[in-house]
Amino acid sequence: MSSNQDISKSVIFPKGAKVLNDHFIGAAYLELLNPRENTLNCPIGNVTFEPRARNNWHKHPGGQILLVTGGKGYYQEEGKPVQVLSEGDVVQILPNVKHWHGATPDSWFTHIAISTNVQKGDTEWLEPVTDEKYNILK
Amino acid sequence: MSSNQDISKSVIFPKGAKVLNDHFIGAAYLELLNPRENTLNCPIGNVTFEPRARNNWHKHPGGQILLVTGGKGYYQEEGKPVQVLSEGDVVQILPNVKHWHGATPDSWFTHIAISTNVQKGDTEWLEPVTDEKYNILK
């Protein structure tokens, strides 16, 4: 799993289909491992980012948990330094905390995203992480 | 990850500590990836079973989702045939469905267990899966 080639194919769970909405910069892929439904109330997605790909700033009214399964990525909460993530890392995103996540410039990045307390409402999408801000991260 | 030796060490997430309660036959290991708390309401455990190890029959009042990360395992719901699980499989365990899971006789088995709707109550533990029943599974 050391090369970008390997991780872009799959890290345990399928890479899924390219995300087509406007909440990402660069190519990201989503495989839904558990759908949004009203019995388990726990949507789970396997998300893969190509190098430099990232989602816009956003908030989850009910929170989210990330389980990193491969590659190297960034996670940042508003007003805090960026965190560099790799395989085995776990991120607890508390409700309504403004944040973004994505790949580093030189690596693919894959995580499982588990949405929590989904009855509290849908993700609130905000402004993009500009190249100007992304390019100076370390 | 093909040998038992490899998978017994770790599959992405740490193997954790040996489970010391009476709800298992054989050795199982648990690493808590997210604790039980009242903000995200989503306990997540990485569970590793040695060959032949399995939990007792049980029910989750709020349900549970299993993400299989390595090895070969069994999952069975009451009154249904056993399912053989391997890397990449996802199991949706609906609320109050009586079931058990564990390793096959010849392989370690690792899954992430995500507890859902935890406000509905704690796991209800029931009788063991006897050797008599386990030994005839295929």
Chai-1 contact restraints between the chains, C-beta under 6 A:
chainA,res_idxA,chainB,res_idxB,connection_type,confidence,min_distance_angstrom,max_distance_angstrom,comment,restraint_id
A,I12,B,T69,contact,1.0,0.0,6.0,A-B,restraint_1
A,I12,B,E87,contact,1.0,0.0,6.0,A-B,restraint_2
A,I12,B,G88,contact,1.0,0.0,6.0,A-B,restraint_3
A,F13,B,G88,contact,1.0,0.0,6.0,A-B,restraint_4
A,L33,B,V90,contact,1.0,0.0,6.0,A-B,restraint_5
A,N34,B,I65,contact,1.0,0.0,6.0,A-B,restraint_6
A,L40,B,G63,contact,1.0,0.0,6.0,A-B,restraint_7
A,L40,B,T116,contact,1.0,0.0,6.0,A-B,restraint_8
A,N41,B,N117,contact,1.0,0.0,6.0,A-B,restraint_9
A,C42,B,T116,contact,1.0,0.0,6.0,A-B,restraint_10
A,G63,B,L40,contact,1.0,0.0,6.0,A-B,restraint_11
A,I65,B,N34,contact,1.0,0.0,6.0,A-B,restraint_12
A,T69,B,I12,contact,1.0,0.0,6.0,A-B,restraint_13
A,E87,B,I12,contact,1.0,0.0,6.0,A-B,restraint_14
A,G88,B,I12,contact,1.0,0.0,6.0,A-B,restraint_15
A,G88,B,F13,contact,1.0,0.0,6.0,A-B,restraint_16
A,V90,B,L33,contact,1.0,0.0,6.0,A-B,restraint_17
A,T116,B,L40,contact,1.0,0.0,6.0,A-B,restraint_18
A,T116,B,C42,contact,1.0,0.0,6.0,A-B,restraint_19
A,N117,B,N41,contact,1.0,0.0,6.0,A-B,restraint_20
